[in-house]
Amino acid sequence: MPSSVIQQHIHATDPSSSISRRKKCTDDMVWFIHLPMHQAAKALGMSCAMIQRTCRSNGIQRWPSRKIGALDRKILKLEKNMFLPRDRVKRTKMLDEWKKLSRERMDIYCNFMSLI
């Protein structure tokens, strides 16, 4: 066998290469948590079961895309309504709600990153 084929075979069967690839994929997961799990799995080159297993072993019980999507919709609705002519009190309440939702969205990302 040519040496290049042997090296490829050794690299393909080396368990440390799959561990480093798996670690790279888990580090990259945060970039895809706004997507449904099946789309994130496809983008990462993993199966949905692998993502679920990784998340559950790190203390994440649910894939956060639906929660992020719901927060995004609420934030967008507030942003649209915030600049309509309103009294100062309503606008202040809307701004406070917008800040709270934005903080909650950021907390989801930070929590996910800290657990993975």
C-alpha positions in Angstrom: 0.0 0.0 0.0 1.3 3.5 -0.7 2.3 5.5 2.4 -0.4 8.2 1.8 -3.1 5.6 1.9 -1.7 4.1 5.1 -1.5 7.6 6.7 -5.1 8.3 5.7 -6.3 5.0 7.1 -4.4 5.6 10.4 -5.9 9.1 10.6 -9.4 7.9 9.9 -9.2 5.2 12.6 -7.4 7.3 15.2 -9.9 7.9 18.1 -8.2 11.1 19.1 -9.1 12.7 15.7 -12.8 11.9 16.2 -12.6 13.4 19.7 -11.1 16.6 18.5 -13.7 16.7 15.7 -16.4 16.2 18.2 -15.0 18.9 20.5 -14.9 21.3 17.5 -18.5 20.5 16.6 -19.7 21.1 20.2 -17.8 24.4 20.3 -19.5 25.4 17.1 -23.0 24.5 18.3 -23.6 27.9 19.7 -23.5 29.4 16.2 -26.5 27.3 15.3 -28.8 27.3 18.3 -31.2 29.7 16.6 -31.9 27.0 14.0 -34.1 23.9 14.4 -32.1 20.9 15.6 -32.2 19.0 12.3 -30.8 22.1 10.4 -28.1 22.6 13.0 -27.2 18.9 12.8 -26.9 19.1 9.1 -24.8 22.3 9.2 -22.5 20.7 11.9 -22.2 17.3 10.1 -23.7 15.5 13.1 -26.9 13.6 13.7 -29.7 14.9 15.8 -29.2 12.1 18.3 -25.5 13.2 18.7 -26.6 16.8 19.4 -29.2 15.6 21.9 -26.7 13.4 23.6 -24.1 16.2 23.8 -26.6 18.7 25.2 -28.1 16.3 27.8 -24.6 15.3 29.0 -23.8 19.0 29.5 -27.0 19.8 31.4 -29.1 21.3 28.5 -32.4 19.5 28.4 -34.0 21.2 25.4 -32.6 22.6 22.2 -33.2 26.4 22.5 -34.2 27.4 19.0 -38.0 27.7 19.7 -37.4 29.9 22.8 -35.0 32.1 20.8 -37.5 32.3 18.0 -40.3 33.3 20.3 -38.1 36.0 21.9 -37.1 37.3 18.5 -40.7 37.6 17.4 -41.6 39.5 20.6 -38.6 41.8 20.2 -39.4 42.5 16.6 -43.1 43.3 17.5 -41.9 45.7 20.2 -39.4 47.4 17.9 -42.2 47.9 15.3 -44.6 49.4 17.9 -42.0 51.4 19.8 -41.7 54.1 17.3 -45.4 54.7 16.8 -46.8 57.9 18.3 -47.5 57.1 21.9 -47.2 58.8 25.3 -44.0 58.8 27.2 -45.1 56.2 29.8 -46.1 53.6 27.3 -42.9 54.1 25.3 -40.8 53.7 28.5 -42.6 50.5 29.5 -42.0 49.1 25.9 -38.3 50.1 26.1 -38.0 48.3 29.5 -39.7 45.2 28.1 -37.4 45.3 25.0 -34.4 45.4 27.3 -35.7 42.5 29.4 -36.3 40.4 26.4 -33.0 41.2 24.8 -31.2 40.3 28.1 -33.2 37.1 28.3 -32.1 36.2 24.7 -28.5 37.0 25.6 -28.7 34.9 28.7 -29.8 31.8 26.7 -26.7 32.2 24.5 -24.4 32.7 27.5 -25.9 29.8 29.4 -25.5 27.5 26.4 -21.9 28.6 25.9 -21.0 28.1 29.6 -22.5 24.6 29.7 -21.0 23.3 26.4 
